[in-house]
Amino acid sequence: MDVESREEKYTICPVCNKSNPVGVAFCQHCWGAILNQSQSYTTEELAVAQEKRVRIHNRRRYIRWGIVGAAVALVIIFVLFNILSYTDLISKPNPDINSGSLLGDWAMFGYDNVRSSSAGNKDILPEGKLKWEFTAGDEIHSSAAVVDGNVFFGSQDYNLYSLNAETGEKNWEFTTGSRIYSSPAVVDGMVYFGSNDGNFYALNAGNGDKIWYFKTPYPVRSSPTVTDKKAYFGSDDYFLYALDYKTGEEIWRFDTDSPAGNSPVIENGVLYYGAGGGYSYALNAENGHRRLHFRTRFAVYASPVVNDGIVYFATTNGILNAVDGMARSWLWEHEIRPFWAQLWAMLSWIPEPPDQSGFIWAKPLYRPNTTTPLIDGNVMYLGSDDFVMALDTDTQQILWEFETGDSVRSSPAKAGSVIYIGSDDGNLYALDSTTGELQWQFETGGAITASPAIVDGVIYVGSTDGNFYAIE
């Protein structure tokens, strides 16, 4: 046999890319191709081809590991985002973000940031006698603030007024570009309020000079809350805003998905807001991050009220919701719940979906509600349709009802054992807080939609007759 050396040739299978000796008809590895017409290679060429296959294999492996690494990174980012958004492990509310009116003042709508509307137990109580009366140029829906012996309120005549609380004499007036429904807040010598001209204003409380203003696209009817060196308010442009209270610089904004016309409340660093789109919110007051997205189903036009960690949202169709103020919504809660409920209805082994996050109880009042409730201990006072009522928050039982002559849109205020509230029938009513019995009533010439402020035995309230009253 001729032993002359010669380089053996190989054929590459076009299916599995493995080498076979020249002369075989089919691939010995995969039997996937006829090889008699395939290209043949020398041993050196085969080594080069093998090296190329290794490079291609390594490249594909690196790409696969890159995709896996990117996916892991995205999962980590997603988990961290949800830890930030749905837990308090990273960003806790600041429990020191609280404030209220100083002793002897009524510095903002509802008296303080939780809208307690209570001046406490007072030895001197109003008896329903007119002390003085001031005539503005149009209807008054703005509730008053009373600070350092001065009264501040807005009118539909476009003006914000400052009056001497003792005499009713005008200190100054500031003219905006439209009607004023917003109730002012007075903090650190400055007056904060919104106007239907779309601006939120900060004025010098002493002389009415404009310090700064913040422009929004639509009316600002919301009454502000001022604390932690921030002014919080809503606009009809669907946003809640937090501004630096000295400069007016925007710190954060939050989209409420509906006109933000009522007033935010704050307790222990959490801001609560009832919106008109069927959902209400709890936000971190410091940064505006959403904590709770609570479905009320119906619009909430009244400001919420907070007591002992429970926030109450009253809807326009008369449903009163009690919600855990520190609860957190879970991811995609309101998107997942309908499907979960359907599966639970169809399949017996599916567990029943839990109540939505924060839910404690809901009480139907069977009457529309647009007033901010007042809570004293375990008793809630509120207006509902033509009635003023007291409700036990522990048992959800109605304790008493008092019928007025028309709708009640004014929010109640309390001093001592007496509840004070206005009605569209033009009367301011003084009711015994325990029994609901009428103590006295004061008649004006128009509807009273503003909420009374009570300082040193005097009630300050405006009417749609265009007059502002001090009643002692």
C-alpha positions as CSV (number, residue, x, y, z in Angstrom):
1,M,0.0,0.0,0.0
2,D,1.3,3.4,-0.9
3,V,2.0,5.1,2.4
4,E,2.7,8.4,0.7
5,S,1.3,10.9,3.2
6,R,-1.5,13.0,2.1
7,E,-3.8,15.4,3.9
8,E,-7.2,13.9,4.7
9,K,-10.2,15.9,3.5
10,Y,-13.4,16.4,5.3
11,T,-16.9,17.5,4.5
12,I,-19.0,19.9,6.7
13,C,-22.6,19.0,7.3
14,P,-24.8,22.0,6.4
15,V,-27.3,21.0,9.1
16,C,-25.3,20.4,12.2
17,N,-22.0,21.9,11.0
18,K,-19.9,18.9,12.1
19,S,-17.1,17.3,10.0
20,N,-17.4,14.0,8.2
21,P,-14.7,12.1,6.1
22,V,-14.9,12.6,2.4
23,G,-16.7,9.9,0.7
24,V,-19.6,9.3,3.1
25,A,-23.1,9.9,1.7
26,F,-24.8,11.1,4.9
27,C,-23.7,13.0,8.0
28,Q,-22.6,10.5,10.6
29,H,-23.8,12.8,13.4
30,C,-27.3,14.0,12.5
31,W,-28.1,12.1,9.3
32,G,-29.7,15.4,8.3
33,A,-28.1,15.9,4.9
34,I,-26.7,14.3,1.8
35,L,-23.0,15.1,1.7
36,N,-21.8,14.0,-1.7
37,Q,-22.2,17.5,-3.1
38,S,-21.1,19.4,0.1
39,Q,-17.9,21.4,0.1
40,S,-14.8,19.6,1.3
41,Y,-12.0,21.1,3.5
42,T,-8.5,20.3,4.4
43,T,-7.5,19.7,8.0
44,E,-6.1,23.3,8.3
45,E,-9.3,24.8,6.8
46,L,-11.3,22.7,9.2
47,A,-9.4,24.1,12.2
48,V,-10.0,27.6,11.0
49,A,-13.7,26.8,10.6
50,Q,-13.8,25.3,14.1
51,E,-12.2,28.4,15.6
52,K,-14.8,30.5,13.9
53,R,-17.6,28.3,15.3
54,V,-16.1,28.8,18.8
55,R,-16.1,32.5,18.4
56,I,-19.7,32.5,17.2
57,H,-20.7,30.3,20.1
58,N,-18.9,32.5,22.6
59,R,-20.5,35.6,21.1
60,R,-24.0,34.0,21.4
61,R,-23.3,33.0,25.0
62,Y,-22.2,36.6,25.9
63,I,-25.4,37.9,24.3
64,R,-27.5,35.4,26.2
65,W,-25.8,36.3,29.5
66,G,-26.2,40.0,28.7
67,I,-29.9,39.6,28.1
68,V,-30.2,37.6,31.4
69,G,-28.2,40.3,33.2
70,A,-30.3,43.1,31.8
71,A,-33.5,41.2,32.8
72,V,-32.1,40.7,36.4
73,A,-31.3,44.4,36.6
74,L,-34.8,45.4,35.5
75,V,-36.3,43.0,38.1
76,I,-34.1,44.6,40.8
77,I,-35.1,48.1,39.7
78,F,-38.8,47.1,39.6
79,V,-38.5,45.6,43.1
80,L,-36.7,48.7,44.5
81,F,-39.3,51.0,42.8
82,N,-42.1,49.1,44.5
83,I,-40.4,49.1,47.8
84,L,-40.1,52.9,47.5
85,S,-43.7,53.3,46.2
86,Y,-45.6,50.8,48.3
87,T,-43.8,50.5,51.6
88,D,-42.3,52.8,54.2
89,L,-38.9,51.0,54.2
90,I,-37.2,53.8,52.3
91,S,-39.3,57.0,52.4
92,K,-41.3,57.4,55.6
93,P,-43.6,60.4,56.2
94,N,-42.2,63.0,58.5
95,P,-44.4,62.8,61.7
96,D,-43.5,66.4,62.6
97,I,-45.4,67.8,59.7
98,N,-48.3,69.1,61.7
99,S,-49.6,72.5,62.7
100,G,-52.7,74.3,63.7
101,S,-54.0,77.7,64.7
102,L,-52.3,79.3,67.6
103,L,-54.3,79.9,70.8
104,G,-56.8,82.6,70.2
105,D,-56.7,82.4,66.4
106,W,-58.6,80.6,63.6
107,A,-55.8,80.8,61.0
108,M,-57.3,78.6,58.2
109,F,-60.4,76.8,56.9
110,G,-61.4,74.2,59.5
111,Y,-59.2,75.8,62.2
112,D,-56.2,73.5,61.6
113,N,-54.6,71.1,59.2
114,V,-56.8,68.1,60.1
115,R,-59.9,70.3,59.8
116,S,-61.0,69.7,63.4
117,S,-63.2,73.0,63.2
118,S,-63.1,73.0,67.0
119,A,-62.2,76.0,69.1
120,G,-62.1,73.7,72.2
121,N,-64.1,74.2,75.4
122,K,-64.8,77.9,75.7
123,D,-66.1,79.8,78.7
124,I,-67.5,82.5,76.5
125,L,-70.0,81.3,73.9
126,P,-71.8,83.4,71.3
127,E,-75.5,84.2,72.0
128,G,-76.7,85.1,68.5
129,K,-76.4,88.9,68.7
130,L,-75.0,91.0,65.9
131,K,-71.7,92.7,66.9
132,W,-71.0,94.3,63.6
133,E,-71.6,93.9,59.8
134,F,-69.5,94.6,56.8
135,T,-70.8,95.0,53.2
136,A,-68.7,93.6,50.4
137,G,-69.5,94.1,46.7
138,D,-70.8,90.6,46.0
139,E,-71.6,87.2,47.5
140,I,-69.3,85.7,50.1
141,H,-68.6,81.9,50.0
142,S,-65.0,82.1,51.4
143,S,-64.7,81.1,55.0
144,A,-62.8,83.5,57.3
145,A,-59.4,83.3,59.0
146,V,-59.0,85.3,62.2
147,V,-55.4,86.0,63.3
148,D,-54.0,88.7,65.6
149,G,-57.2,90.6,65.9
150,N,-57.9,90.7,62.1
151,V,-60.4,88.9,59.9
152,F,-59.5,87.8,56.4
153,F,-62.0,86.5,53.7
154,G,-62.6,86.6,50.0
155,S,-65.7,87.7,48.0
156,Q,-67.1,87.2,44.5
157,D,-66.4,90.9,44.0
158,Y,-62.8,89.8,43.2
159,N,-61.4,91.1,46.5
160,L,-59.7,89.6,49.5
161,Y,-60.5,91.7,52.6
162,S,-58.8,92.3,55.9
163,L,-61.0,93.7,58.7
164,N,-60.5,94.7,62.3
165,A,-62.0,91.8,64.2
166,E,-63.2,94.1,67.0
167,T,-64.9,96.9,65.0
168,G,-65.4,95.5,61.4
169,E,-63.5,98.4,59.9
170,K,-61.6,97.6,56.7
171,N,-57.8,97.4,57.1
172,W,-57.1,96.8,53.4
173,E,-58.4,95.0,50.3
174,F,-56.5,93.2,47.5
175,T,-58.1,92.9,44.1
176,T,-57.6,89.7,42.0
177,G,-58.7,89.0,38.4
178,S,-61.8,87.0,39.3
179,R,-64.1,85.7,42.1
180,I,-62.6,84.2,45.3
181,Y,-64.1,81.1,46.7
182,S,-60.9,79.9,48.4
183,S,-60.7,80.4,52.2
184,P,-57.4,82.1,53.2
185,A,-54.7,80.7,55.5
186,V,-52.6,83.1,57.6
187,V,-49.2,81.9,58.7
188,D,-46.1,83.8,59.8
189,G,-47.5,87.2,58.8
190,M,-48.6,86.1,55.3
191,V,-52.0,85.4,53.8
192,Y,-52.4,82.5,51.3
193,F,-55.4,82.0,49.1
194,G,-56.5,81.2,45.5
195,S,-58.7,83.0,43.0
196,N,-60.7,82.0,40.0
197,D,-58.2,83.9,37.9
198,G,-56.0,80.8,38.2
199,N,-53.5,82.4,40.6
200,F,-52.5,81.4,44.1
201,Y,-51.4,84.4,46.1
202,A,-49.2,85.2,49.1
203,L,-49.8,88.7,50.6
204,N,-48.4,90.6,53.5
205,A,-51.0,90.2,56.2
206,G,-50.2,93.6,57.6
207,N,-50.8,95.8,54.6
208,G,-52.1,93.5,51.8
209,D,-49.0,93.9,49.6
210,K,-48.4,91.1,47.1
211,I,-45.3,89.0,48.0
212,W,-45.6,86.5,45.2
213,Y,-48.1,84.6,43.1
214,F,-48.2,81.2,41.4
215,K,-50.0,80.8,38.1
216,T,-52.1,77.7,37.2
217,P,-54.2,77.3,34.0
218,Y,-57.6,77.1,35.8
219,P,-59.4,78.5,38.8
220,V,-58.0,77.9,42.3
221,R,-61.0,77.3,44.6
222,S,-59.2,75.1,47.1
223,S,-58.5,76.4,50.5
224,P,-54.8,76.1,51.3
225,T,-53.0,74.2,54.1
226,V,-49.7,75.7,55.2
227,T,-47.2,73.8,57.3
228,D,-43.6,72.6,57.1
229,K,-42.7,75.8,55.2
230,K,-44.9,74.7,52.3
231,A,-48.3,75.9,51.1
232,Y,-50.5,73.0,49.8
233,F,-53.5,73.6,47.6
234,G,-55.4,72.2,44.6
235,S,-56.4,73.8,41.2
236,D,-59.1,73.0,38.7
237,D,-56.2,72.0,36.4
238,Y,-56.4,68.5,38.2
239,F,-53.2,69.1,40.2
240,L,-52.4,69.3,43.8
241,Y,-49.4,71.6,44.5
242,A,-46.8,72.1,47.2
243,L,-45.0,75.4,47.1
244,D,-42.3,77.0,49.1
245,Y,-44.3,79.3,51.4
246,K,-41.8,82.1,51.3
247,T,-40.9,82.2,47.6
248,G,-43.8,80.4,45.8
249,E,-41.4,78.0,44.1
250,E,-43.0,74.7,43.1
251,I,-41.7,71.7,45.2
252,W,-44.0,69.0,43.8
253,R,-47.3,68.5,42.0
254,F,-49.7,65.5,42.0
255,D,-52.3,64.6,39.3
256,T,-55.7,63.9,40.9
257,D,-57.4,63.0,37.6
258,S,-60.2,65.5,38.3
259,P,-60.5,69.2,39.3
260,A,-58.8,69.7,42.6
261,G,-61.3,72.1,44.2
262,N,-61.5,71.1,47.8
263,S,-58.8,71.4,50.5
264,P,-56.0,69.0,51.6
265,V,-55.5,67.9,55.2
266,I,-52.3,66.8,56.8
267,E,-51.5,64.6,59.8
268,N,-48.2,63.1,60.8
269,G,-46.6,63.9,57.4
270,V,-49.4,62.4,55.3
271,L,-51.6,64.6,53.1
272,Y,-55.1,63.4,52.4
273,Y,-57.3,64.6,49.6
274,G,-60.7,63.6,48.3
275,A,-61.1,64.0,44.6
276,G,-64.0,64.2,42.2
277,G,-63.0,61.3,40.0
278,G,-64.2,58.5,42.3
279,Y,-60.8,58.1,44.0
280,S,-59.3,59.7,47.1
281,Y,-55.6,59.9,48.0
282,A,-53.0,59.8,50.7
283,L,-49.6,61.3,49.8
284,N,-46.3,61.8,51.5
285,A,-46.6,65.5,52.3
286,E,-42.8,66.0,51.9
287,N,-42.4,64.7,48.4
288,G,-45.9,64.1,47.0
289,H,-45.4,60.3,46.5
290,R,-48.7,58.5,46.5
291,R,-49.3,56.1,49.4
292,L,-53.0,55.2,49.1
293,H,-55.3,55.3,46.1
294,F,-58.7,54.7,47.7
295,R,-61.7,54.1,45.5
296,T,-64.8,55.9,46.8
297,R,-66.6,55.3,43.4
298,F,-68.4,58.7,43.8
299,A,-67.0,62.2,43.8
300,V,-65.7,63.7,47.1
301,Y,-66.2,67.5,47.0
302,A,-65.9,68.0,50.8
303,S,-62.5,68.2,52.4
304,P,-61.6,65.0,54.4
305,V,-61.2,65.1,58.1
306,V,-58.7,63.1,60.2
307,N,-59.1,61.8,63.8
308,D,-56.9,59.3,65.7
309,G,-55.3,58.0,62.5
310,I,-58.6,57.5,60.6
311,V,-59.4,59.7,57.7
312,Y,-63.1,60.2,56.6
313,F,-64.2,60.8,53.1
314,A,-67.8,61.8,52.5
315,T,-69.1,61.4,48.9
316,T,-71.6,63.5,47.1
317,N,-74.1,60.6,47.1
318,G,-74.0,60.3,50.9
319,I,-71.5,57.5,51.5
320,L,-69.2,58.1,54.5
321,N,-66.0,56.2,54.2
322,A,-63.7,55.5,57.2
323,V,-60.1,54.7,56.0
324,D,-56.9,53.7,57.8
325,G,-54.8,56.8,57.3
326,M,-51.5,54.9,57.3
327,A,-52.6,52.2,54.8
328,R,-50.7,51.6,51.5
329,S,-52.2,50.5,48.2
330,W,-50.6,47.4,46.7
331,L,-49.3,47.3,43.1
332,W,-52.1,47.4,40.4
333,E,-54.6,46.9,43.2
334,H,-57.6,48.4,41.4
335,E,-56.6,46.8,38.0
336,I,-56.3,43.3,39.5
337,R,-59.3,43.3,41.9
338,P,-62.1,43.1,39.2
339,F,-60.5,40.0,37.6
340,W,-59.8,38.4,41.0
341,A,-63.5,38.9,41.9
342,Q,-64.7,37.3,38.6
343,L,-62.4,34.3,39.2
344,W,-63.6,34.0,42.8
345,A,-67.3,34.1,41.6
346,M,-66.6,31.3,39.0
347,L,-64.1,29.1,40.8
348,S,-64.8,27.8,44.3
349,W,-61.1,27.2,45.1
350,I,-60.1,30.9,44.4
351,P,-60.0,32.9,47.7
352,E,-62.3,35.9,48.1
353,P,-60.5,39.1,47.2
354,P,-59.7,41.2,50.3
355,D,-61.2,44.6,51.0
356,Q,-59.4,47.4,49.3
357,S,-56.4,48.8,51.2
358,G,-57.3,51.0,54.1
359,F,-61.0,50.2,54.2
360,I,-62.5,50.2,57.7
361,W,-66.2,50.9,57.2
362,A,-68.7,52.7,54.9
363,K,-71.9,54.3,56.1
364,P,-74.7,55.2,53.7
365,L,-76.4,58.5,54.8
366,Y,-78.9,58.3,51.9
367,R,-78.5,62.0,51.3
368,P,-76.0,64.0,49.3
369,N,-73.1,65.5,51.2
370,T,-70.8,68.4,50.3
371,T,-69.7,69.5,53.8
372,T,-66.5,68.8,55.7
373,P,-67.4,66.8,58.8
374,L,-66.3,67.8,62.3
375,I,-65.2,65.1,64.8
376,D,-65.1,65.5,68.6
377,G,-64.1,62.3,70.4
378,N,-66.2,59.5,68.8
379,V,-69.0,61.8,67.5
380,M,-69.0,63.2,64.0
381,Y,-71.1,66.3,63.0
382,L,-71.9,67.1,59.4
383,G,-74.5,68.5,57.1
384,S,-76.3,66.2,54.7
385,D,-78.9,67.6,52.3
386,D,-81.3,69.7,54.5
387,F,-80.1,68.2,57.7
388,V,-77.4,68.6,60.3
389,M,-76.6,65.3,62.0
390,A,-74.5,63.7,64.7
391,L,-73.1,60.2,64.1
392,D,-71.3,57.8,66.5
393,T,-68.0,56.8,64.6
394,D,-67.7,53.6,66.8
395,T,-71.1,52.2,66.0
396,Q,-72.0,54.2,62.9
397,Q,-75.4,55.0,64.4
398,I,-77.0,58.4,63.9
399,L,-77.4,60.1,67.3
400,W,-79.6,63.0,66.3
401,E,-80.8,65.0,63.3
402,F,-81.8,68.6,62.9
403,E,-83.7,69.7,59.8
404,T,-83.0,73.2,58.3
405,G,-85.1,75.0,55.7
406,D,-82.8,74.3,52.8
407,S,-79.6,72.5,51.7
408,V,-76.6,72.6,54.2
409,R,-73.3,73.4,52.3
410,S,-71.6,75.1,55.3
411,S,-69.3,73.0,57.3
412,P,-69.9,72.9,61.1
413,A,-67.7,74.5,63.8
414,K,-67.8,73.8,67.5
415,A,-67.1,75.7,70.7
416,G,-67.9,74.3,74.1
417,S,-70.9,72.1,73.8
418,V,-72.5,73.9,70.8
419,I,-72.4,73.2,67.1
420,Y,-72.6,76.2,64.7
421,I,-73.5,75.8,61.1
422,G,-75.1,77.7,58.2
423,S,-77.7,76.7,55.7
424,D,-78.9,77.8,52.3
425,D,-82.1,79.0,54.1
426,G,-80.0,82.0,55.2
427,N,-79.7,81.1,58.9
428,L,-76.8,80.4,61.1
429,Y,-77.8,77.7,63.6
430,A,-76.5,77.1,67.1
431,L,-77.3,73.5,68.2
432,D,-76.7,71.5,71.4
433,S,-73.9,69.0,70.5
434,T,-75.4,66.3,72.7
435,T,-79.1,66.5,71.7
436,G,-79.3,68.6,68.5
437,E,-81.7,71.0,70.1
438,L,-81.8,74.5,68.7
439,Q,-80.2,77.1,71.0
440,W,-80.6,80.1,68.7
441,Q,-80.5,81.1,65.1
442,F,-79.3,84.2,63.3
443,E,-80.9,85.2,60.0
444,T,-79.0,86.8,57.1
445,G,-80.3,87.9,53.7
446,G,-78.8,85.1,51.7
447,A,-77.5,81.5,51.8
448,I,-74.7,80.7,54.2
449,T,-72.3,78.4,52.4
450,A,-69.1,79.6,54.2
451,S,-68.1,77.9,57.4
452,P,-68.1,79.8,60.6
453,A,-64.9,80.7,62.5
454,I,-65.1,81.2,66.2
455,V,-62.6,83.3,68.2
456,D,-63.1,84.7,71.8
457,G,-66.8,84.1,71.8
458,V,-67.5,85.7,68.4
459,I,-68.6,83.9,65.2
460,Y,-67.3,85.3,61.9
461,V,-69.2,84.3,58.8
462,G,-70.2,85.6,55.4
463,S,-73.4,85.3,53.4
464,T,-74.4,85.3,49.8
465,D,-76.3,88.6,50.6
466,G,-72.8,90.2,50.3
467,N,-72.5,90.9,54.0
468,F,-69.9,89.6,56.5
469,Y,-71.1,89.2,60.0
470,A,-69.6,89.1,63.5
471,I,-72.0,87.5,65.9
472,E,-71.5,87.5,69.7
